[in-house]
Amino acid sequence: ELLSLPISLNKFLINVLPKRKNDIIDLGSIQENFDLTDIEADVFRFYVVGETISEITEKLSRSPKTIEFHVRELYKKLNVSNRVDMLRLILK
């Protein structure tokens, strides 16, 4: 895995994020604003909420190396250094 989440972030994702649905930016705007490919947007959608590379691999029927490549590309395109920074992009 490129990054494992601390327990406190997992609790945040499970308990806080679903309650803030109205505060979340449309992921389509993230895709458009950062010129993400469709596969990058799919990886982003799962990765930002704590899915592991293995889980994303299964859901998107791609190899782990492919998913890891897209995660690295997301870091570059979004100009972030970790998953928490990605999460900040979708929260107001």
Backbone as JSON, one array per atom type, in Angstrom:
{
  "sequence": "ELLSLPISLNKFLINVLPKRKNDIIDLGSIQENFDLTDIEADVFRFYVVGETISEITEKLSRSPKTIEFHVRELYKKLNVSNRVDMLRLILK",
  "N": [[0.83, -1.19, 0.0], [0.41, 2.26, -0.69], [-0.14, 4.08, 1.26], [-1.16, 3.91, 4.59], [-4.03, 4.47, 6.53], [-4.4, 6.45, 9.47], [-6.07, 5.44, 12.48], [-7.74, 7.44, 13.53], [-8.38, 8.97, 11.27], [-9.79, 7.1, 9.78], [-12.02, 6.83, 11.46], [-13.05, 9.4, 11.19], [-13.74, 9.38, 8.47], [-15.74, 7.45, 8.45], [-17.61, 8.37, 10.36], [-17.97, 11.22, 10.24], [-17.8, 12.24, 7.57], [-20.03, 11.1, 6.03], [-22.15, 12.52, 7.2], [-21.82, 15.02, 6.31], [-22.72, 15.41, 3.75], [-23.92, 17.46, 2.25], [-21.94, 19.3, 2.25], [-20.02, 18.51, 0.54], [-18.09, 18.79, -2.37], [-19.04, 18.33, -5.74], [-17.73, 15.51, -7.28], [-17.32, 15.48, -9.96], [-16.59, 18.06, -10.57], [-14.04, 18.13, -9.48], [-12.77, 16.34, -11.18], [-12.98, 17.71, -13.6], [-11.74, 20.23, -13.03], [-9.12, 19.48, -12.44], [-8.36, 18.06, -14.58], [-8.67, 15.22, -14.75], [-8.44, 11.85, -15.86], [-10.99, 9.43, -16.75], [-10.49, 6.98, -15.43], [-8.7, 7.85, -13.46], [-10.39, 9.5, -12.0], [-12.19, 7.59, -11.04], [-10.46, 6.03, -9.43], [-9.67, 8.01, -7.61], [-12.15, 8.53, -6.34], [-12.59, 6.2, -4.83], [-10.17, 5.93, -3.42], [-9.85, 8.28, -1.89], [-11.67, 8.02, 0.15], [-10.62, 6.08, 1.73], [-10.33, 3.49, 0.75], [-8.38, 0.57, 0.11], [-5.51, -0.2, -1.97], [-5.77, -2.82, -2.88], [-8.55, -3.23, -2.57], [-9.54, -1.34, -4.38], [-8.46, -2.34, -6.7], [-9.93, -4.72, -7.02], [-12.54, -3.66, -7.31], [-12.35, -2.11, -9.63], [-11.35, -3.8, -11.47], [-8.61, -3.88, -12.25], [-5.02, -4.1, -12.35], [-2.9, -4.22, -9.4], [-0.55, -2.69, -9.77], [-1.32, -0.94, -11.78], [-3.31, 0.56, -10.48], [-1.76, 1.7, -8.45], [-0.09, 3.28, -10.05], [-1.98, 5.15, -11.04], [-2.72, 6.37, -8.66], [-0.33, 7.64, -7.95], [-0.22, 9.44, -10.1], [-2.46, 10.96, -9.49], [-1.6, 12.23, -7.14], [0.34, 13.91, -8.26], [-1.15, 15.47, -10.17], [-3.09, 16.68, -8.54], [-1.52, 18.02, -6.84], [-0.8, 17.24, -4.2], [0.36, 15.68, -1.16], [-0.49, 13.58, 0.33], [-3.2, 11.37, 1.33], [-4.98, 12.65, 3.02], [-4.74, 15.32, 2.29], [-5.9, 15.11, -0.22], [-8.51, 14.55, 0.54], [-9.17, 16.96, 1.72], [-9.56, 18.53, -0.5], [-12.12, 17.94, -1.37], [-13.78, 18.74, 0.63], [-15.57, 21.46, 1.99]],
  "CA": [[0.0, 0.0, 0.0], [1.15, 3.51, -0.71], [-0.39, 4.84, 2.48], [-2.2, 3.37, 5.45], [-4.68, 5.56, 7.23], [-4.48, 6.34, 10.92], [-7.4, 5.09, 12.97], [-8.55, 8.65, 13.69], [-8.9, 9.35, 9.95], [-10.83, 6.13, 9.45], [-13.21, 7.21, 12.22], [-13.58, 10.6, 10.55], [-14.37, 9.0, 7.2], [-16.94, 6.67, 8.73], [-18.59, 9.07, 11.19], [-18.2, 12.62, 9.92], [-18.0, 12.51, 6.15], [-21.4, 10.87, 5.56], [-23.06, 13.52, 7.76], [-21.53, 16.31, 5.68], [-22.97, 15.23, 2.32], [-24.22, 18.74, 1.62], [-20.71, 20.1, 2.22], [-19.04, 17.89, -0.35], [-18.06, 19.28, -3.73], [-19.27, 17.33, -6.76], [-16.46, 14.96, -7.74], [-17.18, 15.85, -11.36], [-15.84, 19.32, -10.65], [-12.63, 17.78, -9.23], [-12.28, 15.74, -12.42], [-12.86, 18.76, -14.61], [-10.76, 21.24, -12.63], [-7.76, 18.94, -12.41], [-8.18, 17.33, -15.84], [-8.46, 13.8, -14.46], [-9.05, 10.88, -16.77], [-12.08, 8.7, -16.11], [-9.94, 6.01, -14.49], [-8.16, 8.59, -12.31], [-11.54, 9.93, -11.19], [-12.68, 6.4, -10.32], [-9.48, 5.71, -8.37], [-9.81, 9.08, -6.62], [-13.41, 8.34, -5.61], [-12.41, 5.13, -3.84], [-8.96, 6.14, -2.62], [-10.0, 9.4, -0.96], [-12.47, 7.61, 1.31], [-9.93, 5.08, 2.53], [-10.2, 2.15, 0.14], [-7.0, 0.14, -0.11], [-5.16, -0.52, -3.35], [-6.38, -4.13, -3.16], [-10.0, -3.06, -2.72], [-9.78, -0.61, -5.62], [-8.12, -3.3, -7.74], [-11.09, -5.6, -7.19], [-13.71, -2.91, -7.78], [-12.15, -1.57, -10.97], [-10.79, -4.88, -12.32], [-7.29, -3.45, -12.74], [-3.93, -4.68, -11.57], [-2.42, -3.32, -8.33], [0.44, -1.74, -10.32], [-2.08, 0.09, -12.51], [-3.95, 1.43, -9.49], [-0.68, 2.48, -7.83], [0.31, 4.29, -11.04], [-2.99, 6.21, -11.07], [-2.64, 7.1, -7.38], [0.82, 8.55, -8.09], [-0.62, 10.49, -11.02], [-3.37, 11.83, -8.75], [-0.79, 13.08, -6.27], [0.97, 14.95, -9.1], [-2.14, 16.38, -10.75], [-3.78, 17.43, -7.49], [-0.48, 18.72, -6.09], [-0.94, 16.87, -2.8], [1.38, 14.73, -0.74], [-1.08, 12.47, 1.06], [-4.63, 11.14, 1.16], [-5.71, 13.66, 3.79], [-4.79, 16.51, 1.44], [-6.92, 14.83, -1.24], [-9.8, 14.69, 1.2], [-9.42, 18.4, 1.92], [-10.02, 19.11, -1.76], [-13.56, 17.76, -1.58], [-14.53, 19.32, 1.74], [-15.59, 22.93, 1.99]],
  "C": [[0.88, 1.25, 0.0], [1.0, 4.26, 0.6], [-1.42, 4.1, 3.32], [-2.75, 4.51, 6.29], [-4.61, 5.37, 8.74], [-5.92, 6.07, 11.34], [-8.29, 6.33, 13.08], [-9.12, 9.12, 12.35], [-9.99, 8.39, 9.52], [-12.12, 6.47, 10.18], [-13.86, 8.44, 11.62], [-14.35, 10.23, 9.29], [-15.69, 8.27, 7.43], [-18.01, 7.51, 9.42], [-18.93, 10.48, 10.73], [-18.56, 12.85, 8.47], [-19.42, 12.23, 5.68], [-22.4, 11.91, 6.05], [-22.89, 14.87, 7.08], [-21.79, 16.25, 4.18], [-23.22, 16.55, 1.61], [-22.99, 19.63, 1.51], [-19.7, 19.58, 1.22], [-19.2, 18.44, -1.77], [-18.32, 18.11, -4.67], [-17.93, 16.83, -7.29], [-16.24, 15.24, -9.22], [-16.4, 17.14, -11.52], [-14.36, 19.08, -10.36], [-12.04, 17.23, -10.53], [-12.04, 16.81, -13.48], [-11.76, 19.76, -14.27], [-9.33, 20.76, -12.68], [-7.46, 18.06, -13.62], [-7.85, 15.87, -15.59], [-9.1, 12.95, -15.54], [-10.17, 10.17, -16.02], [-11.56, 7.7, -15.09], [-9.35, 6.7, -13.27], [-9.3, 9.06, -11.41], [-12.12, 8.76, -10.41], [-11.76, 6.04, -9.17], [-9.6, 6.74, -7.26], [-11.03, 8.84, -5.72], [-13.27, 7.28, -4.52], [-11.26, 5.43, -2.89], [-9.16, 7.21, -1.54], [-10.83, 9.03, 0.27], [-11.88, 6.42, 2.05], [-9.85, 3.69, 1.96], [-8.73, 1.84, -0.07], [-6.76, -0.11, -1.6], [-5.82, -1.84, -3.75], [-7.88, -4.02, -3.39], [-10.33, -2.35, -4.04], [-9.49, -1.52, -6.82], [-9.31, -4.2, -8.05], [-12.27, -4.85, -7.81], [-13.57, -2.45, -9.22], [-11.57, -2.59, -11.95], [-9.51, -4.44, -13.02], [-6.23, -4.1, -11.87], [-3.51, -3.69, -10.47], [-1.43, -2.29, -8.85], [-0.26, -0.62, -11.08], [-2.72, 1.08, -11.55], [-2.89, 2.3, -8.82], [-0.19, 3.58, -8.77], [-0.68, 5.46, -11.03], [-3.0, 7.02, -9.77], [-1.47, 8.09, -7.44], [0.48, 9.72, -9.02], [-1.58, 11.48, -10.34], [-2.6, 12.78, -7.84], [-0.17, 14.23, -7.07], [-0.06, 15.96, -9.58], [-2.82, 17.25, -9.71], [-2.81, 18.24, -6.64], [-0.66, 18.52, -4.58], [0.13, 15.85, -2.45], [0.82, 13.56, 0.05], [-2.6, 12.43, 0.85], [-5.46, 12.18, 1.9], [-5.82, 14.95, 2.98], [-5.8, 16.33, 0.31], [-8.31, 15.04, -0.67], [-10.16, 16.16, 1.4], [-9.94, 19.05, 0.66], [-11.53, 18.99, -1.94], [-14.41, 18.3, -0.44], [-14.48, 20.84, 1.66], [-14.87, 23.45, 3.2]]
}
